[in-house]
Amino acid sequence: MRFSYALGLCVLGVASVAQPAHATPLFEMVGGFGGQGGLQARHAGPSAASAYFNPALLVDAPTGLSAGVLVINTEIGISVDPRPPGSDLPDNLSQSFRANGTRLPSYGIATDLLQNGRPADGQNPETPARPRQRGGSGHGTNTYEAVGLVVSLFEKRLALGMYAMLPNVNFTQFSTHFSNEKEQYFSNSLH
């Protein structure tokens, strides 16, 4: 009975300090660390990474603990071409009409207003400057702790292995962006 109370208190304690889990497709991107495989997308040789890439090689891996740190810098950028002459939206677009004299249902934001912004006035709220492609995504540095453990049992007939890369921050993140002209209202950038 005491054991179940102690176990319940332990579970409650762990649950009260739980943090969000971070997922990553890192194994397929960088491969195994340590051993003969090096950091490649496939593994060649017995080591702790065999627990993921080729479990049959675990029986040949030496018993031990391996640890390391991995740093990945991503530089995925988009270079935009200059705007062709005459393609900028003018500031007075809101006074535009169709050929039959009716008003347009909506108007784009003027190119100059996106680039430079506008202070608040009596009729309009402040519009922050959103220079072209300043808010683009795809740049960042991420760090990981890599841990591997192999335990050989019964003279290389049975082996237990564990292989993990633990992200310090999330590596894969889903951020939605509009794939059309609506993105101009948020970042004026491509992602």
N, CA and C atoms as an extended XYZ file, in Angstrom:
573
Properties=species:S:1:pos:R:3:atomname:S:1:resname:S:1:resid:I:1 pbc="F F F"
N         0.823       -1.199        0.000 N   MET     1
C         0.000        0.000        0.000 CA  MET     1
C         0.866        1.261        0.000 C   MET     1
N         1.925        1.235        0.823 N   ARG     2
C         2.825        2.395        0.881 CA  ARG     2
C         3.498        2.622       -0.473 C   ARG     2
N         3.838        1.513       -1.136 N   PHE     3
C         4.482        1.631       -2.432 CA  PHE     3
C         3.578        2.328       -3.443 C   PHE     3
N         2.302        1.995       -3.447 N   SER     4
C         1.386        2.622       -4.398 CA  SER     4
C         1.214        4.115       -4.098 C   SER     4
N         1.221        4.489       -2.825 N   TYR     5
C         1.162        5.917       -2.481 CA  TYR     5
C         2.434        6.638       -2.934 C   TYR     5
N         3.566        6.010       -2.696 N   ALA     6
C         4.838        6.612       -3.106 CA  ALA     6
C         4.901        6.735       -4.627 C   ALA     6
N         4.445        5.681       -5.315 N   LEU     7
C         4.432        5.727       -6.777 CA  LEU     7
C         3.490        6.812       -7.282 C   LEU     7
N         2.331        6.928       -6.667 N   GLY     8
C         1.375        7.978       -7.043 CA  GLY     8
C         1.949        9.368       -6.827 C   GLY     8
N         2.660        9.572       -5.722 N   LEU     9
C         3.295       10.871       -5.465 CA  LEU     9
C         4.396       11.162       -6.474 C   LEU     9
N         5.151       10.148       -6.851 N   CYS    10
C         6.194       10.338       -7.861 CA  CYS    10
C         5.589       10.728       -9.210 C   CYS    10
N         4.551       10.017       -9.614 N   VAL    11
C         3.891       10.329      -10.885 CA  VAL    11
C         3.321       11.740      -10.855 C   VAL    11
N         2.696       12.114       -9.739 N   LEU    12
C         2.148       13.466       -9.597 CA  LEU    12
C         3.257       14.511       -9.653 C   LEU    12
N         4.379       14.235       -9.013 N   GLY    13
C         5.504       15.176       -9.043 CA  GLY    13
C         6.069       15.356      -10.443 C   GLY    13
N         6.229       14.242      -11.155 N   VAL    14
C         6.755       14.322      -12.524 CA  VAL    14
C         5.763       15.041      -13.427 C   VAL    14
N         4.478       14.756      -13.285 N   ALA    15
C         3.463       15.392      -14.125 CA  ALA    15
C         3.368       16.891      -13.867 C   ALA    15
N         3.669       17.307      -12.659 N   SER    16
C         3.550       18.743      -12.352 CA  SER    16
C         4.685       19.564      -12.938 C   SER    16
N         5.797       18.950      -13.284 N   VAL    17
C         6.916       19.686      -13.868 CA  VAL    17
C         7.148       19.304      -15.328 C   VAL    17
N         6.188       18.662      -15.944 N   ALA    18
C         6.339       18.202      -17.330 CA  ALA    18
C         6.475       19.384      -18.274 C   ALA    18
N         7.276       19.210      -19.301 N   GLN    19
C         7.495       20.206      -20.339 CA  GLN    19
C         6.972       19.659      -21.663 C   GLN    19
N         6.666       20.528      -22.626 N   PRO    20
C         6.221       20.032      -23.937 CA  PRO    20
C         7.327       19.203      -24.605 C   PRO    20
N         6.948       18.163      -25.298 N   ALA    21
C         7.900       17.331      -26.032 CA  ALA    21
C         8.192       17.978      -27.381 C   ALA    21
N         9.414       17.855      -27.841 N   HIS    22
C         9.812       18.378      -29.141 CA  HIS    22
C        10.164       17.196      -30.045 C   HIS    22
N         9.649       17.196      -31.251 N   ALA    23
C         9.888       16.104      -32.195 CA  ALA    23
C        10.814       16.573      -33.304 C   ALA    23
N        11.505       15.633      -33.919 N   THR    24
C        12.434       15.986      -34.977 CA  THR    24
C        12.647       14.813      -35.935 C   THR    24
N        12.792       15.056      -37.236 N   PRO    25
C        13.151       13.998      -38.182 CA  PRO    25
C        14.664       13.918      -38.347 C   PRO    25
N        15.402       14.196      -37.304 N   LEU    26
C        16.846       14.384      -37.381 CA  LEU    26
C        17.605       13.137      -37.794 C   LEU    26
N        17.179       11.956      -37.362 N   PHE    27
C        17.922       10.743      -37.691 CA  PHE    27
C        18.092       10.583      -39.191 C   PHE    27
N        17.022       10.810      -39.940 N   GLU    28
C        17.091       10.644      -41.380 CA  GLU    28
C        17.930       11.730      -42.045 C   GLU    28
N        18.066       12.864      -41.384 N   MET    29
C        18.822       13.958      -41.985 CA  MET    29
C        20.320       13.824      -41.760 C   MET    29
N        20.743       13.411      -40.571 N   VAL    30
C        22.172       13.412      -40.269 CA  VAL    30
C        22.735       12.030      -40.021 C   VAL    30
N        21.914       11.020      -39.833 N   GLY    31
C        22.435        9.685      -39.613 CA  GLY    31
C        22.904        9.486      -38.193 C   GLY    31
N        23.768        8.480      -38.020 N   GLY    32
C        24.226        8.122      -36.682 CA  GLY    32
C        25.503        8.836      -36.301 C   GLY    32
N        25.669        9.055      -35.012 N   PHE    33
C        26.917        9.615      -34.512 CA  PHE    33
C        27.727        8.485      -33.877 C   PHE    33
N        29.031        8.652      -33.820 N   GLY    34
C        29.883        7.641      -33.213 CA  GLY    34
C        30.037        6.439      -34.116 C   GLY    34
N        30.922        5.542      -33.741 N   GLY    35
C        31.137        4.333      -34.522 CA  GLY    35
C        31.759        4.643      -35.870 C   GLY    35
N        31.680        3.686      -36.766 N   GLN    36
C        32.281        3.841      -38.088 CA  GLN    36
C        31.381        4.601      -39.057 C   GLN    36
N        30.120        4.781      -38.706 N   GLY    37
C        29.174        5.383      -39.626 CA  GLY    37
C        29.364        6.876      -39.824 C   GLY    37
N        29.861        7.560      -38.812 N   GLY    38
C        29.968        9.006      -38.915 CA  GLY    38
C        28.595        9.630      -39.010 C   GLY    38
N        28.526       10.870      -39.361 N   LEU    39
C        27.235       11.549      -39.515 CA  LEU    39
C        26.787       11.433      -40.966 C   LEU    39
N        26.169       10.333      -41.286 N   GLN    40
C        25.641       10.126      -42.628 CA  GLN    40
C        24.221        9.602      -42.519 C   GLN    40
N        23.474        9.739      -43.575 N   ALA    41
C        22.054        9.387      -43.538 CA  ALA    41
C        21.815        7.887      -43.495 C   ALA    41
N        22.806        7.078      -43.678 N   ARG    42
C        22.673        5.642      -43.460 CA  ARG    42
C        23.804        5.238      -42.533 C   ARG    42
N        23.664        4.103      -41.914 N   HIS    43
C        24.632        3.712      -40.901 CA  HIS    43
C        25.449        2.528      -41.379 C   HIS    43
N        26.745        2.556      -41.160 N   ALA    44
C        27.616        1.455      -41.552 CA  ALA    44
C        28.505        1.112      -40.367 C   ALA    44
N        28.170        0.080      -39.649 N   GLY    45
C        29.015       -0.348      -38.549 CA  GLY    45
C        28.251       -0.438      -37.256 C   GLY    45
N        28.669       -1.347      -36.367 N   PRO    46
C        27.973       -1.540      -35.100 CA  PRO    46
C        28.288       -0.437      -34.087 C   PRO    46
N        27.259        0.185      -33.566 N   SER    47
C        27.387        1.185      -32.507 CA  SER    47
C        25.997        1.390      -31.911 C   SER    47
N        25.860        2.345      -31.033 N   ALA    48
C        24.555        2.620      -30.435 CA  ALA    48
C        23.531        3.029      -31.493 C   ALA    48
N        23.986        3.661      -32.581 N   ALA    49
C        23.067        4.083      -33.645 CA  ALA    49
C        22.419        2.893      -34.342 C   ALA    49
N        22.990        1.699      -34.184 N   SER    50
C        22.373        0.506      -34.771 CA  SER    50
C        20.992        0.242      -34.197 C   SER    50
N        20.718        0.734      -33.002 N   ALA    51
C        19.392        0.548      -32.407 CA  ALA    51
C        18.315        1.148      -33.297 C   ALA    51
N        18.648        2.164      -34.062 N   TYR    52
C        17.677        2.785      -34.965 CA  TYR    52
C        17.881        2.317      -36.406 C   TYR    52
N        19.127        2.339      -36.883 N   PHE    53
C        19.369        2.112      -38.302 CA  PHE    53
C        19.418        0.640      -38.694 C   PHE    53
N        20.019       -0.215      -37.862 N   ASN    54
C        20.126       -1.631      -38.189 CA  ASN    54
C        20.280       -2.425      -36.889 C   ASN    54
N        19.173       -2.788      -36.248 N   PRO    55
C        19.245       -3.470      -34.947 CA  PRO    55
C        20.030       -4.776      -34.966 C   PRO    55
N        20.173       -5.426      -36.108 N   ALA    56
C        20.927       -6.679      -36.168 CA  ALA    56
C        22.397       -6.469      -35.823 C   ALA    56
N        22.911       -5.270      -36.003 N   LEU    57
C        24.316       -4.993      -35.688 CA  LEU    57
C        24.558       -4.734      -34.200 C   LEU    57
N        23.507       -4.624      -33.402 N   LEU    58
C        23.686       -4.345      -31.972 CA  LEU    58
C        24.500       -5.424      -31.272 C   LEU    58
N        24.367       -6.681      -31.685 N   VAL    59
C        25.115       -7.750      -31.006 CA  VAL    59
C        26.616       -7.611      -31.213 C   VAL    59
N        27.052       -6.917      -32.253 N   ASP    60
C        28.481       -6.706      -32.512 CA  ASP    60
C        28.998       -5.400      -31.920 C   ASP    60
N        28.121       -4.561      -31.419 N   ALA    61
C        28.536       -3.271      -30.847 CA  ALA    61
C        29.092       -3.492      -29.452 C   ALA    61
N        30.160       -2.785      -29.095 N   PRO    62
C        30.699       -2.939      -27.744 CA  PRO    62
C        29.763       -2.313      -26.710 C   PRO    62
N        29.736       -2.926      -25.525 N   THR    63
C        28.936       -2.383      -24.432 CA  THR    63
C        29.504       -1.021      -24.054 C   THR    63
N        28.619       -0.028      -23.896 N   GLY    64
C        29.105        1.288      -23.501 CA  GLY    64
C        28.063        2.369      -23.663 C   GLY    64
N        28.458        3.531      -23.214 N   LEU    65
C        27.619        4.726      -23.285 CA  LEU    65
C        28.338        5.741      -24.153 C   LEU    65
N        27.636        6.323      -25.087 N   SER    66
C        28.216        7.379      -25.919 CA  SER    66
C        27.350        8.623      -25.792 C   SER    66
N        27.994        9.770      -25.804 N   ALA    67
C        27.282       11.046      -25.684 CA  ALA    67
C        27.988       12.090      -26.538 C   ALA    67
N        27.231       13.049      -27.000 N   GLY    68
C        27.809       14.112      -27.812 CA  GLY    68
C        26.849       15.268      -27.974 C   GLY    68
N        27.324       16.297      -28.656 N   VAL    69
C        26.531       17.497      -28.931 CA  VAL    69
C        26.554       17.722      -30.438 C   VAL    69
N        25.410       18.068      -30.993 N   LEU    70
C        25.276       18.313      -32.425 CA  LEU    70
C        24.709       19.716      -32.617 C   LEU    70
N        25.329       20.486      -33.504 N   VAL    71
C        24.861       21.833      -33.827 CA  VAL    71
C        24.549       21.877      -35.317 C   VAL    71
N        23.333       22.307      -35.658 N   ILE    72
C        22.917       22.417      -37.060 CA  ILE    72
C        22.498       23.852      -37.331 C   ILE    72
N        23.055       24.422      -38.381 N   ASN    73
C        22.704       25.776      -38.797 CA  ASN    73
C        21.982       25.681      -40.134 C   ASN    73
N        20.754       26.184      -40.201 N   THR    74
C        19.999       26.161      -41.455 CA  THR    74
C        20.017       27.543      -42.089 C   THR    74
N        20.269       27.561      -43.365 N   GLU    75
C        20.267       28.801      -44.143 CA  GLU    75
C        19.462       28.557      -45.410 C   GLU    75
N        18.162       28.573      -45.273 N   ILE    76
C        17.277       28.370      -46.409 CA  ILE    76
C        16.666       29.731      -46.718 C   ILE    76
N        17.116       30.356      -47.759 N   GLY    77
C        16.648       31.701      -48.042 CA  GLY    77
C        16.033       31.824      -49.422 C   GLY    77
N        15.247       32.844      -49.585 N   ILE    78
C        14.627       33.155      -50.861 CA  ILE    78
C        15.117       34.536      -51.274 C   ILE    78
N        15.685       34.624      -52.449 N   SER    79
C        16.103       35.917      -52.993 CA  SER    79
C        15.048       36.357      -53.996 C   SER    79
N        14.480       37.497      -53.750 N   VAL    80
C        13.432       37.983      -54.649 CA  VAL    80
C        14.037       38.905      -55.697 C   VAL    80
N        13.499       38.837      -56.895 N   ASP    81
C        13.939       39.712      -57.969 CA  ASP    81
C        13.400       41.114      -57.716 C   ASP    81
N        14.054       42.121      -58.277 N   PRO    82
C        13.513       43.478      -58.128 CA  PRO    82
C        12.143       43.584      -58.794 C   PRO    82
N        11.326       44.479      -58.282 N   ARG    83
C         9.997       44.680      -58.876 CA  ARG    83
C        10.144       45.337      -60.247 C   ARG    83
N         9.378       44.878      -61.228 N   PRO    84
C         9.443       45.523      -62.543 CA  PRO    84
C         8.881       46.947      -62.463 C   PRO    84
N         9.361       47.838      -63.285 N   PRO    85
C         8.839       49.205      -63.274 CA  PRO    85
C         7.328       49.222      -63.512 C   PRO    85
N         6.617       50.000      -62.746 N   GLY    86
C         5.175       50.139      -62.898 CA  GLY    86
C         4.357       49.098      -62.148 C   GLY    86
N         5.001       48.205      -61.412 N   SER    87
C         4.241       47.159      -60.713 CA  SER    87
C         3.879       47.538      -59.281 C   SER    87
N         4.400       48.656      -58.777 N   ASP    88
C         4.066       49.076      -57.413 CA  ASP    88
C         2.621       49.553      -57.347 C   ASP    88
N         1.939       49.211      -56.246 N   LEU    89
C         0.585       49.716      -56.042 CA  LEU    89
C         0.661       51.152      -55.540 C   LEU    89
N        -0.095       52.075      -56.136 N   PRO    90
C        -0.027       53.486      -55.729 CA  PRO    90
C        -0.754       53.724      -54.409 C   PRO    90
N        -0.410       54.845      -53.752 N   ASP    91
C        -1.026       55.213      -52.474 CA  ASP    91
C        -2.516       55.518      -52.611 C   ASP    91
N        -2.957       56.032      -53.723 N   ASN    92
C        -4.351       56.457      -53.887 CA  ASN    92
C        -5.217       55.364      -54.516 C   ASN    92
N        -4.885       54.117      -54.313 N   LEU    93
C        -5.633       53.017      -54.904 CA  LEU    93
C        -7.063       52.961      -54.370 C   LEU    93
N        -7.305       53.462      -53.164 N   SER    94
C        -8.655       53.391      -52.594 CA  SER    94
C        -9.641       54.294      -53.330 C   SER    94
N        -9.169       55.202      -54.165 N   GLN    95
C       -10.071       56.036      -54.954 CA  GLN    95
C       -10.305       55.457      -56.352 C   GLN    95
N        -9.951       54.203      -56.562 N   SER    96
C       -10.090       53.580      -57.875 CA  SER    96
C       -11.510       53.065      -58.077 C   SER    96
N       -11.952       53.091      -59.332 N   PHE    97
C       -13.275       52.608      -59.714 CA  PHE    97
C       -13.146       51.685      -60.911 C   PHE    97
N       -14.132       50.843      -61.101 N   ARG    98
C       -14.200       50.022      -62.299 CA  ARG    98
C       -14.583       50.920      -63.474 C   ARG    98
N       -14.506       50.348      -64.669 N   ALA    99
C       -14.849       51.110      -65.873 CA  ALA    99
C       -16.319       51.506      -65.876 C   ALA    99
N       -17.188       50.734      -65.180 N   ASN   100
C       -18.615       51.086      -65.150 CA  ASN   100
C       -18.952       52.046      -64.006 C   ASN   100
N       -17.952       52.518      -63.269 N   GLY   101
C       -18.171       53.507      -62.218 CA  GLY   101
C       -18.388       52.939      -60.827 C   GLY   101
N       -18.447       51.623      -60.662 N   THR   102
C       -18.630       51.045      -59.327 CA  THR   102
C       -17.281       50.905      -58.628 C   THR   102
N       -17.331       50.942      -57.279 N   ARG   103
C       -16.098       50.826      -56.493 CA  ARG   103
C       -15.617       49.377      -56.468 C   ARG   103
N       -14.346       49.219      -56.315 N   LEU   104
C       -13.771       47.883      -56.171 CA  LEU   104
C       -14.113       47.335      -54.783 C   LEU   104
N       -14.325       46.033      -54.636 N   PRO   105
C       -14.711       45.482      -53.334 CA  PRO   105
C       -13.580       45.511      -52.302 C   PRO   105
N       -12.332       45.466      -52.744 N   SER   106
C       -11.205       45.530      -51.808 CA  SER   106
C       -10.001       46.108      -52.536 C   SER   106
N        -9.056       46.539      -51.758 N   TYR   107
C        -7.875       47.187      -52.325 CA  TYR   107
C        -6.636       46.589      -51.681 C   TYR   107
N        -5.584       46.454      -52.435 N   GLY   108
C        -4.304       46.024      -51.878 CA  GLY   108
C        -3.667       47.161      -51.088 C   GLY   108
N        -2.661       46.843      -50.334 N   ILE   109
C        -1.933       47.867      -49.580 CA  ILE   109
C        -0.891       48.468      -50.507 C   ILE   109
N        -0.761       49.771      -50.469 N   ALA   110
C         0.206       50.457      -51.318 CA  ALA   110
C         1.623       49.962      -51.013 C   ALA   110
N         2.424       49.820      -52.044 N   THR   111
C         3.783       49.311      -51.895 CA  THR   111
C         4.601       50.184      -50.958 C   THR   111
N         4.493       51.492      -51.084 N   ASP   112
C         5.243       52.411      -50.223 CA  ASP   112
C         4.819       52.277      -48.755 C   ASP   112
N         3.526       52.061      -48.518 N   LEU   113
C         3.033       51.886      -47.153 CA  LEU   113
C         3.588       50.605      -46.535 C   LEU   113
N         3.667       49.520      -47.301 N   LEU   114
C         4.268       48.286      -46.793 CA  LEU   114
C         5.738       48.484      -46.457 C   LEU   114
N         6.444       49.156      -47.330 N   GLN   115
C         7.888       49.323      -47.167 CA  GLN   115
C         8.226       50.236      -46.000 C   GLN   115
N         7.534       51.341      -45.848 N   ASN   116
C         7.927       52.364      -44.874 CA  ASN   116
C         6.998       52.503      -43.675 C   ASN   116
N         5.805       51.948      -43.760 N   GLY   117
C         4.846       52.093      -42.660 CA  GLY   117
C         4.222       53.479      -42.636 C   GLY   117
N         3.398       53.747      -41.580 N   ARG   118
C         2.714       55.037      -41.472 CA  ARG   118
C         2.380       55.260      -39.996 C   ARG   118
N         2.606       56.471      -39.504 N   PRO   119
C         2.186       56.749      -38.124 CA  PRO   119
C         0.662       56.876      -38.043 C   PRO   119
N         0.136       56.710      -36.854 N   ALA   120
C        -1.315       56.833      -36.660 CA  ALA   120
C        -1.749       58.271      -36.916 C   ALA   120
N        -2.942       58.415      -37.491 N   ASP   121
C        -3.536       59.743      -37.652 CA  ASP   121
C        -5.004       59.635      -37.251 C   ASP   121
N        -5.788       60.644      -37.476 N   GLY   122
C        -7.182       60.655      -37.044 CA  GLY   122
C        -8.047       59.594      -37.701 C   GLY   122
N        -7.701       59.162      -38.908 N   GLN   123
C        -8.532       58.211      -39.633 CA  GLN   123
C        -7.966       56.798      -39.685 C   GLN   123
N        -6.644       56.660      -39.559 N   ASN   124
C        -5.999       55.362      -39.737 CA  ASN   124
C        -5.136       55.011      -38.526 C   ASN   124
N        -5.123       53.744      -38.147 N   PRO   125
C        -4.202       53.326      -37.087 CA  PRO   125
C        -2.775       53.261      -37.621 C   PRO   125
N        -1.835       53.121      -36.718 N   GLU   126
C        -0.432       53.008      -37.121 CA  GLU   126
C        -0.242       51.731      -37.939 C   GLU   126
N         0.540       51.827      -38.991 N   THR   127
C         0.902       50.673      -39.804 CA  THR   127
C         2.409       50.502      -39.695 C   THR   127
N         2.868       49.396      -39.092 N   PRO   128
C         4.315       49.214      -38.966 CA  PRO   128
C         4.959       48.937      -40.324 C   PRO   128
N         6.216       49.333      -40.452 N   ALA   129
C         6.951       49.081      -41.691 CA  ALA   129
C         7.216       47.590      -41.831 C   ALA   129
N         6.987       47.079      -43.045 N   ARG   130
C         7.268       45.678      -43.348 CA  ARG   130
C         8.085       45.637      -44.636 C   ARG   130
N         9.387       45.930      -44.535 N   PRO   131
C        10.202       45.908      -45.744 CA  PRO   131
C        10.173       44.540      -46.420 C   PRO   131
N        10.279       44.563      -47.699 N   ARG   132
C        10.164       43.350      -48.509 CA  ARG   132
C        11.210       42.316      -48.104 C   ARG   132
N        10.744       41.119      -47.826 N   GLN   133
C        11.521       39.928      -47.496 CA  GLN   133
C        12.307       40.042      -46.181 C   GLN   133
N        12.002       41.029      -45.344 N   ARG   134
C        12.675       41.126      -44.039 CA  ARG   134
C        12.200       40.024      -43.102 C   ARG   134
N        10.943       39.610      -43.212 N   GLY   135
C        10.399       38.610      -42.307 CA  GLY   135
C        10.475       37.194      -42.833 C   GLY   135
N        11.298       36.936      -43.841 N   GLY   136
C        11.386       35.596      -44.397 CA  GLY   136
C        11.893       34.598      -43.369 C   GLY   136
N        11.459       33.367      -43.504 N   SER   137
C        11.854       32.332      -42.550 CA  SER   137
C        12.843       31.375      -43.212 C   SER   137
N        13.513       30.583      -42.403 N   GLY   138
C        14.430       29.576      -42.913 CA  GLY   138
C        15.840       29.704      -42.394 C   GLY   138
N        16.078       30.559      -41.419 N   HIS   139
C        17.413       30.739      -40.865 CA  HIS   139
C        17.377       30.412      -39.379 C   HIS   139
N        18.324       29.646      -38.919 N   GLY   140
C        18.356       29.340      -37.496 CA  GLY   140
C        19.443       28.348      -37.147 C   GLY   140
N        19.828       28.328      -35.881 N   THR   141
C        20.807       27.389      -35.354 CA  THR   141
C        20.152       26.589      -34.247 C   THR   141
N        20.278       25.271      -34.307 N   ASN   142
C        19.683       24.385      -33.318 CA  ASN   142
C        20.751       23.474      -32.743 C   ASN   142
N        20.628       23.165      -31.451 N   THR   143
C        21.575       22.268      -30.788 CA  THR   143
C        20.842       21.049      -30.238 C   THR   143
N        21.569       19.935      -30.192 N   TYR   144
C        21.012       18.661      -29.755 CA  TYR   144
C        22.023       17.960      -28.854 C   TYR   144
N        21.517       17.207      -27.893 N   GLU   145
C        22.350       16.277      -27.155 CA  GLU   145
C        22.105       14.895      -27.746 C   GLU   145
N        23.178       14.188      -28.028 N   ALA   146
C        23.075       12.849      -28.598 CA  ALA   146
C        23.520       11.841      -27.546 C   ALA   146
N        22.711       10.802      -27.340 N   VAL   147
C        22.990        9.794      -26.319 CA  VAL   147
C        22.758        8.419      -26.920 C   VAL   147
N        23.708        7.498      -26.664 N   GLY   148
C        23.562        6.120      -27.110 CA  GLY   148
C        24.017        5.170      -26.016 C   GLY   148
N        23.360        4.040      -25.894 N   LEU   149
C        23.696        3.045      -24.878 CA  LEU   149
C        23.562        1.661      -25.493 C   LEU   149
N        24.569        0.827      -25.287 N   VAL   150
C        24.527       -0.558      -25.740 CA  VAL   150
C        24.913       -1.443      -24.566 C   VAL   150
N        24.139       -2.487      -24.326 N   VAL   151
C        24.430       -3.496      -23.301 CA  VAL   151
C        24.405       -4.858      -23.993 C   VAL   151
N        25.568       -5.527      -24.019 N   SER   152
C        25.652       -6.870      -24.620 CA  SER   152
C        25.387       -7.909      -23.544 C   SER   152
N        24.580       -8.894      -23.897 N   LEU   153
C        24.234       -9.973      -22.978 CA  LEU   153
C        24.473      -11.311      -23.658 C   LEU   153
N        24.776      -12.346      -22.886 N   PHE   154
C        24.890      -13.725      -23.375 CA  PHE   154
C        25.884      -13.854      -24.523 C   PHE   154
N        27.068      -13.358      -24.323 N   GLU   155
C        28.169      -13.506      -25.286 CA  GLU   155
C        27.751      -13.184      -26.728 C   GLU   155
N        27.317      -11.988      -26.917 N   LYS   156
C        26.945      -11.466      -28.241 CA  LYS   156
C        25.784      -12.208      -28.902 C   LYS   156
N        24.893      -12.739      -28.091 N   ARG   157
C        23.683      -13.356      -28.635 CA  ARG   157
C        22.465      -12.463      -28.420 C   ARG   157
N        22.578      -11.556      -27.480 N   LEU   158
C        21.484      -10.630      -27.191 CA  LEU   158
C        22.089       -9.291      -26.806 C   LEU   158
N        21.538       -8.215      -27.328 N   ALA   159
C        22.017       -6.869      -26.993 CA  ALA   159
C        20.820       -5.941      -26.871 C   ALA   159
N        20.912       -5.052      -25.940 N   LEU   160
C        19.896       -4.016      -25.771 CA  LEU   160
C        20.532       -2.688      -26.141 C   LEU   160
N        19.801       -1.860      -26.886 N   GLY   161
C        20.357       -0.589      -27.312 CA  GLY   161
C        19.359        0.541      -27.226 C   GLY   161
N        19.878        1.732      -27.040 N   MET   162
C        19.065        2.950      -27.013 CA  MET   162
C        19.856        4.028      -27.743 C   MET   162
N        19.164        4.774      -28.563 N   TYR   163
C        19.807        5.826      -29.354 CA  TYR   163
C        18.866        7.014      -29.401 C   TYR   163
N        19.336        8.181      -29.028 N   ALA   164
C        18.450        9.361      -28.984 CA  ALA   164
C        19.220       10.626      -29.303 C   ALA   164
N        18.555       11.541      -29.964 N   MET   165
C        19.033       12.909      -30.136 CA  MET   165
C        17.963       13.806      -29.564 C   MET   165
N        18.298       14.527      -28.530 N   LEU   166
C        17.331       15.332      -27.793 CA  LEU   166
C        17.486       16.799      -28.172 C   LEU   166
N        16.471       17.391      -28.795 N   PRO   167
C        16.578       18.799      -29.193 CA  PRO   167
C        16.466       19.734      -27.993 C   PRO   167
N        17.281       20.768      -27.983 N   ASN   168
C        17.162       21.791      -26.944 CA  ASN   168
C        15.992       22.720      -27.224 C   ASN   168
N        15.636       22.878      -28.476 N   VAL   169
C        14.433       23.610      -28.894 CA  VAL   169
C        13.802       22.782      -29.997 C   VAL   169
N        12.601       23.131      -30.404 N   ASN   170
C        11.958       22.345      -31.449 CA  ASN   170
C        12.667       22.551      -32.781 C   ASN   170
N        12.868       21.465      -33.489 N   PHE   171
C        13.542       21.523      -34.784 CA  PHE   171
C        12.528       21.666      -35.911 C   PHE   171
N        11.472       20.916      -35.837 N   THR   172
C        10.427       21.067      -36.835 CA  THR   172
C         9.284       21.838      -36.217 C   THR   172
N         8.839       22.830      -36.903 N   GLN   173
C         7.769       23.679      -36.393 CA  GLN   173
C         6.863       24.036      -37.553 C   GLN   173
N         5.604       23.983      -37.327 N   PHE   174
C         4.642       24.284      -38.376 CA  PHE   174
C         4.147       25.710      -38.192 C   PHE   174
N         4.557       26.589      -39.074 N   SER   175
C         4.093       27.977      -39.067 CA  SER   175
C         3.338       28.214      -40.365 C   SER   175
N         2.109       28.628      -40.251 N   THR   176
C         1.324       28.834      -41.465 CA  THR   176
C         1.573       30.226      -42.031 C   THR   176
N         1.602       30.289      -43.317 N   HIS   177
C         1.719       31.549      -44.041 CA  HIS   177
C         0.738       31.471      -45.205 C   HIS   177
N         0.211       32.607      -45.593 N   PHE   178
C        -0.664       32.615      -46.760 CA  PHE   178
C         0.168       32.384      -48.009 C   PHE   178
N        -0.360       31.598      -48.926 N   SER   179
C         0.365       31.318      -50.166 CA  SER   179
C        -0.050       32.267      -51.282 C   SER   179
N        -0.748       33.331      -50.940 N   ASN   180
C        -1.182       34.271      -51.955 CA  ASN   180
C        -0.930       35.699      -51.475 C   ASN   180
N        -1.638       36.657      -52.046 N   GLU   181
C        -1.391       38.071      -51.736 CA  GLU   181
C        -1.740       38.456      -50.307 C   GLU   181
N        -2.472       37.607      -49.575 N   LYS   182
C        -2.825       37.957      -48.192 CA  LYS   182
C        -1.605       38.065      -47.298 C   LYS   182
N        -0.504       37.397      -47.639 N   GLU   183
C         0.701       37.459      -46.806 CA  GLU   183
C         1.262       38.875      -46.720 C   GLU   183
N         0.939       39.737      -47.686 N   GLN   184
C         1.413       41.113      -47.627 CA  GLN   184
C         0.941       41.838      -46.368 C   GLN   184
N        -0.207       41.451      -45.838 N   TYR   185
C        -0.735       42.123      -44.668 CA  TYR   185
C         0.002       41.723      -43.388 C   TYR   185
N         0.763       40.639      -43.440 N   PHE   186
C         1.414       40.140      -42.233 CA  PHE   186
C         2.923       40.341      -42.247 C   PHE   186
N         3.594       39.982      -43.337 N   SER   187
C         5.061       40.067      -43.304 CA  SER   187
C         5.681       40.647      -44.562 C   SER   187
N         4.962       40.730      -45.685 N   ASN   188
C         5.528       41.190      -46.958 CA  ASN   188
C         6.752       40.376      -47.324 C   ASN   188
N         6.736       39.069      -47.002 N   SER   189
C         7.862       38.197      -47.237 CA  SER   189
C         7.395       36.841      -47.740 C   SER   189
N         8.297       36.147      -48.399 N   LEU   190
C         8.047       34.786      -48.810 CA  LEU   190
C         8.677       33.844      -47.787 C   LEU   190
N         8.091       32.670      -47.623 N   HIS   191
C         8.575       31.740      -46.601 CA  HIS   191
C         8.816       30.377      -47.231 C   HIS   191
